[in-house]
Amino acid sequence: MKKTIRFLVFLFAFSLAAVPALAAAPQPIVVSQPAAYTLTVNGSALDLSTLPRPLYKDGSTVMVPLRKTAEALGLTVTWLPSEKGMQVEDSVQSATLHSGSTAVKWTGKLKIIDLSRDTELASAAVIWSGYTYVPAEFFEEFFCTVSTAGGAVDIAPIVYTLD
């Protein structure tokens, strides 16, 4: 019986000594979510508040809303309901892409230079609540610069000058 009491006293004293050590134990690290991306097209910040989801990363690829971005660049966007696809065009070429696919079919409109080709997106186009998202780099094919640094996505047409 004495041994049991001694053991319980020892256990109680040991647990009291451990309480301050446990209280000083490091707290779990809380990783904060990165700030939402901003989207600037042709020098103007786009309002993304009506989108079903903000810009997001798919692996290392930043996904942007296709129609909102394309129209801000002056491109024409057409929904192809029978194909569940989108056609985006400017004065020299058009691109056709489909949700769930990385394939893009380009059709050139110039007679002298054929811009027709097939390319692959870094990530598949995705439809979220009626909005198609594509990799920001998709717009490089429309002669734009694309920057995705520091939580900001900047897309602007390349301006050529004759010197």
Summary of the structure (lengths in Angstrom):
residues: 163
radius of gyration: 27.6
end to end distance: 101.2
largest distance: 103.0
contacts: 392
relative contact order: 0.17
helix: 22%
strand: 36%
